[in-house]
Amino acid sequence: MNIYSKLKYLPLQNLAKRKLPDVLIYQKQHKLFNEIDINVDDFVAFSLKKPFEHAQMKCIKTDITRDNIEHVPSLYVWILKSSSSGLGLGSSLLNFAKIYSKKIGCNGFIHLSAETSYSPNRVPHIFYRKFGMSTLNSNVDKRLDNFIRLGKYATSHDFETTDMFFPPIKHERKNIFVKLLNKLKKL
């Protein structure tokens, strides 16, 4: 007779065999201000590999204009900060934001403002670009791709505070001949 068949709860030793994830994410929700009815979703990711390491992300559901379509629901990542880089906590939170965006009716759209003032010696633009985000300007995207290709870090001298979007914005690629004709028309 199996001794475990009579137990209401399994013994802890059997539970210990399950592999825990590397990152645990905790969520809470609060109002932005008491007077304004804007919900802020606050997520904290904890590393199980390195104790005391964590990252925080604050998000707001909003409507934006993207790909020439107005009032597209998107999850705005208001704050994303990590106690240390390289542990995958920021990436885990952004991956979670994609899933959460679908859950709340934003179709997986997320956007944020890549800020230069918090860490001017190493701005987050390259991290977001590696994640798959893009800007509204294809030239900025090309510059970011060049920094990534060369393995360089960007500073506040290289880039300004920039809005970034996921899934990437589709930039119109104009034919060289169309550009040349437009320049000739201006002459």
C-alpha positions in Angstrom: 0.0 0.0 0.0 1.3 3.5 -0.9 1.8 5.5 2.2 1.3 8.8 0.3 -2.2 7.9 -1.0 -3.6 8.7 2.5 -1.8 12.0 2.9 -3.7 15.3 2.4 -0.4 17.1 1.4 2.7 15.7 -0.2 5.8 15.6 1.8 8.3 18.5 1.3 11.0 16.2 0.0 8.9 15.6 -3.2 8.3 19.3 -3.7 12.0 20.0 -3.4 12.7 18.0 -6.5 10.9 20.6 -8.6 13.1 23.2 -10.3 12.4 26.7 -9.3 12.6 29.5 -11.9 15.7 31.8 -11.8 13.4 34.9 -11.4 10.3 35.4 -9.4 8.0 38.3 -10.2 5.7 39.9 -7.7 2.9 42.3 -8.7 0.9 44.9 -6.9 -1.5 47.6 -8.2 -2.1 51.1 -6.9 -3.5 54.4 -8.0 -1.1 57.0 -9.5 -2.7 59.8 -7.4 -5.7 59.4 -5.1 -7.7 62.0 -7.1 -6.9 60.5 -10.5 -8.3 57.1 -11.6 -5.1 55.8 -13.2 -3.9 52.3 -12.2 -0.2 51.7 -12.0 1.0 48.1 -12.1 4.1 47.7 -10.1 6.2 44.6 -10.7 9.3 43.5 -8.8 11.5 40.7 -10.1 13.7 38.8 -7.5 16.8 36.8 -8.5 17.0 33.3 -7.0 20.6 33.0 -8.1 21.8 36.1 -6.3 20.1 37.0 -3.1 19.1 40.6 -2.6 19.3 41.4 -6.4 16.0 42.7 -7.8 14.5 44.9 -10.6 11.4 47.0 -10.6 9.0 47.9 -13.4 6.0 50.3 -13.2 3.5 50.2 -16.1 0.4 52.1 -17.1 -2.1 51.0 -19.8 -2.5 53.9 -22.3 -3.5 54.7 -25.9 -0.8 55.8 -28.4 -0.5 56.6 -32.1 1.8 54.1 -33.8 2.2 52.9 -37.4 -0.1 55.9 -38.5 -3.0 54.4 -36.4 -4.5 56.5 -33.6 -5.6 55.2 -30.2 -3.8 51.9 -30.2 -3.8 50.4 -26.7 -0.2 50.0 -25.4 1.5 49.2 -22.1 3.7 52.2 -21.1 6.7 51.1 -19.1 7.1 54.1 -16.9 10.0 52.9 -14.8 12.4 50.0 -15.3 15.4 49.8 -13.0 17.6 47.0 -11.8 19.9 46.7 -8.8 22.6 45.2 -11.0 22.9 44.4 -14.7 23.7 41.1 -16.4 21.4 38.9 -14.3 18.5 39.0 -16.8 16.1 40.7 -14.4 15.3 43.6 -16.8 14.9 41.2 -19.7 12.6 39.0 -17.6 10.4 42.0 -16.7 10.2 43.2 -20.4 9.3 39.6 -21.4 6.7 39.6 -18.7 5.5 43.0 -20.0 4.8 41.6 -23.4 2.7 38.8 -21.9 1.0 41.1 -19.5 0.2 43.5 -22.4 -1.7 40.8 -24.2 -3.5 39.9 -21.0 -4.8 43.4 -20.5 -5.9 44.0 -24.1 -2.9 45.8 -25.5 -2.1 43.1 -28.1 1.5 42.8 -26.9 2.3 46.4 -27.6 4.7 48.1 -25.1 6.5 51.4 -25.3 8.8 53.4 -23.0 11.0 56.4 -23.0 14.7 55.4 -23.0 16.0 58.0 -20.5 19.6 59.3 -20.5 19.6 61.2 -17.2 19.6 58.2 -14.8 22.9 56.7 -16.1 24.5 59.1 -18.6 27.6 57.0 -18.9 25.7 53.9 -20.1 22.2 54.8 -21.5 19.7 51.9 -21.8 19.0 52.4 -25.5 21.2 49.5 -26.6 19.6 47.2 -24.0 16.1 48.0 -25.4 17.3 47.7 -29.0 18.7 44.2 -28.3 15.4 43.3 -26.8 13.8 44.1 -30.2 12.4 47.6 -29.6 12.7 50.4 -32.2 12.4 54.2 -32.3 10.4 56.3 -34.6 13.5 57.3 -36.5 15.2 54.7 -38.7 18.5 56.6 -38.6 18.6 56.2 -34.8 17.8 52.5 -35.1 20.7 52.2 -37.6 23.1 54.0 -35.2 21.9 51.7 -32.3 22.5 48.6 -34.5 26.0 49.9 -35.3 26.8 50.3 -31.6 25.6 46.7 -31.0 27.6 45.4 -33.9 30.7 47.0 -32.6 30.0 46.0 -29.0 30.1 49.6 -27.7 28.2 51.1 -24.9 26.3 54.3 -25.6 26.4 57.5 -23.5 24.2 60.5 -23.2 26.6 62.2 -25.7 25.6 59.6 -28.3 21.8 59.5 -27.9 19.1 61.7 -26.5 16.0 60.5 -24.5 14.1 58.6 -27.1 10.7 56.8 -27.2 11.0 53.1 -28.1 8.3 50.6 -29.1 7.7 46.9 -29.2 6.9 45.3 -31.6 9.2 47.4 -33.7 7.9 50.3 -35.7 7.9 49.5 -39.4 9.9 52.2 -41.2 9.0 53.1 -44.7 11.9 52.2 -47.0 12.0 54.6 -49.9 13.5 53.7 -53.1 16.7 55.6 -54.0 15.2 56.7 -57.2 12.1 58.1 -55.4 14.4 60.1 -53.1 16.4 61.4 -56.1 13.2 62.4 -57.9 11.9 64.3 -54.8 15.2 66.2 -54.6 15.0 67.1 -58.3 11.4 68.3 -57.9 12.6 70.7 -55.1 15.2 72.2 -57.4 
